[in-house]
Amino acid sequence: MTLPKFLLGLVCTTIIVTMWSLYDGADFVTVAIRAVIVLVILQIGYFCFILMKVRAQQKPKVDEKAPTDAKTYSKSEPLKKRVS
């Protein structure tokens, strides 16, 4: 989810909660508290979502069994078989 999509959803959700609270007959302080609570909950959820995506994209660990002194070949040099 990109940041603009998140912000659009955040604004729409906050407007819906605010209008619902006003329709319910809540006073201004209650409406403001509900809007702030919705904003905080959505921000925490977005942070957790991004954190999970970053953890899922971590690089795999380096294989410790791989030889470190292996000879490298250039593209122009043909690969030759080793004779043991």
CNS distance restraints for C-alpha pairs under 8 A (distance, minus, plus):
assign (resid   1 and name CA) (resid   5 and name CA) 6.54 0.50 0.50
assign (resid   1 and name CA) (resid   6 and name CA) 6.76 0.50 0.50
assign (resid   2 and name CA) (resid   6 and name CA) 6.33 0.50 0.50
assign (resid   3 and name CA) (resid   7 and name CA) 6.08 0.50 0.50
assign (resid   4 and name CA) (resid   8 and name CA) 6.13 0.50 0.50
assign (resid   5 and name CA) (resid   9 and name CA) 6.20 0.50 0.50
assign (resid   6 and name CA) (resid  10 and name CA) 6.01 0.50 0.50
assign (resid   6 and name CA) (resid  46 and name CA) 7.79 0.50 0.50
assign (resid   7 and name CA) (resid  11 and name CA) 6.11 0.50 0.50
assign (resid   8 and name CA) (resid  12 and name CA) 6.13 0.50 0.50
assign (resid   9 and name CA) (resid  13 and name CA) 5.93 0.50 0.50
assign (resid  10 and name CA) (resid  14 and name CA) 6.09 0.50 0.50
assign (resid  10 and name CA) (resid  39 and name CA) 6.98 0.50 0.50
assign (resid  10 and name CA) (resid  42 and name CA) 6.94 0.50 0.50
assign (resid  11 and name CA) (resid  15 and name CA) 6.14 0.50 0.50
assign (resid  12 and name CA) (resid  16 and name CA) 6.17 0.50 0.50
assign (resid  13 and name CA) (resid  17 and name CA) 6.17 0.50 0.50
assign (resid  13 and name CA) (resid  38 and name CA) 7.88 0.50 0.50
assign (resid  14 and name CA) (resid  18 and name CA) 6.03 0.50 0.50
assign (resid  14 and name CA) (resid  35 and name CA) 5.80 0.50 0.50
assign (resid  14 and name CA) (resid  38 and name CA) 6.55 0.50 0.50
assign (resid  14 and name CA) (resid  39 and name CA) 6.90 0.50 0.50
assign (resid  15 and name CA) (resid  19 and name CA) 6.03 0.50 0.50
assign (resid  16 and name CA) (resid  20 and name CA) 5.97 0.50 0.50
assign (resid  17 and name CA) (resid  21 and name CA) 6.05 0.50 0.50
assign (resid  17 and name CA) (resid  34 and name CA) 7.34 0.50 0.50
assign (resid  17 and name CA) (resid  35 and name CA) 6.60 0.50 0.50
assign (resid  17 and name CA) (resid  38 and name CA) 7.82 0.50 0.50
assign (resid  18 and name CA) (resid  22 and name CA) 6.22 0.50 0.50
assign (resid  18 and name CA) (resid  31 and name CA) 5.94 0.50 0.50
assign (resid  18 and name CA) (resid  32 and name CA) 7.75 0.50 0.50
assign (resid  18 and name CA) (resid  34 and name CA) 7.42 0.50 0.50
assign (resid  18 and name CA) (resid  35 and name CA) 6.18 0.50 0.50
assign (resid  19 and name CA) (resid  23 and name CA) 6.03 0.50 0.50
assign (resid  20 and name CA) (resid  24 and name CA) 6.06 0.50 0.50
assign (resid  21 and name CA) (resid  25 and name CA) 6.50 0.50 0.50
assign (resid  21 and name CA) (resid  26 and name CA) 5.65 0.50 0.50
assign (resid  21 and name CA) (resid  30 and name CA) 7.96 0.50 0.50
assign (resid  21 and name CA) (resid  31 and name CA) 5.79 0.50 0.50
assign (resid  21 and name CA) (resid  34 and name CA) 7.94 0.50 0.50
assign (resid  22 and name CA) (resid  26 and name CA) 5.59 0.50 0.50
assign (resid  22 and name CA) (resid  27 and name CA) 7.43 0.50 0.50
assign (resid  22 and name CA) (resid  31 and name CA) 6.90 0.50 0.50
assign (resid  26 and name CA) (resid  30 and name CA) 6.00 0.50 0.50
assign (resid  26 and name CA) (resid  31 and name CA) 6.31 0.50 0.50
assign (resid  27 and name CA) (resid  31 and name CA) 6.32 0.50 0.50
assign (resid  28 and name CA) (resid  32 and name CA) 6.15 0.50 0.50
assign (resid  29 and name CA) (resid  33 and name CA) 6.15 0.50 0.50
assign (resid  30 and name CA) (resid  34 and name CA) 6.12 0.50 0.50
assign (resid  31 and name CA) (resid  35 and name CA) 6.17 0.50 0.50
assign (resid  32 and name CA) (resid  36 and name CA) 6.18 0.50 0.50
assign (resid  33 and name CA) (resid  37 and name CA) 6.12 0.50 0.50
assign (resid  34 and name CA) (resid  38 and name CA) 6.18 0.50 0.50
assign (resid  35 and name CA) (resid  39 and name CA) 6.21 0.50 0.50
assign (resid  36 and name CA) (resid  40 and name CA) 6.17 0.50 0.50
assign (resid  37 and name CA) (resid  41 and name CA) 6.13 0.50 0.50
assign (resid  38 and name CA) (resid  42 and name CA) 6.12 0.50 0.50
assign (resid  39 and name CA) (resid  43 and name CA) 6.11 0.50 0.50
assign (resid  40 and name CA) (resid  44 and name CA) 6.18 0.50 0.50
assign (resid  41 and name CA) (resid  45 and name CA) 6.20 0.50 0.50
assign (resid  42 and name CA) (resid  46 and name CA) 6.13 0.50 0.50
assign (resid  43 and name CA) (resid  47 and name CA) 6.16 0.50 0.50
assign (resid  44 and name CA) (resid  48 and name CA) 6.23 0.50 0.50
assign (resid  45 and name CA) (resid  49 and name CA) 6.13 0.50 0.50
assign (resid  46 and name CA) (resid  50 and name CA) 6.22 0.50 0.50
assign (resid  47 and name CA) (resid  51 and name CA) 6.10 0.50 0.50
assign (resid  48 and name CA) (resid  52 and name CA) 6.16 0.50 0.50
assign (resid  49 and name CA) (resid  53 and name CA) 6.35 0.50 0.50
assign (resid  50 and name CA) (resid  54 and name CA) 6.21 0.50 0.50
assign (resid  51 and name CA) (resid  55 and name CA) 6.25 0.50 0.50
assign (resid  52 and name CA) (resid  56 and name CA) 6.13 0.50 0.50
assign (resid  53 and name CA) (resid  57 and name CA) 6.41 0.50 0.50
assign (resid  54 and name CA) (resid  58 and name CA) 6.59 0.50 0.50
assign (resid  73 and name CA) (resid  77 and name CA) 6.24 0.50 0.50
assign (resid  73 and name CA) (resid  78 and name CA) 7.77 0.50 0.50
assign (resid  73 and name CA) (resid  79 and name CA) 7.13 0.50 0.50
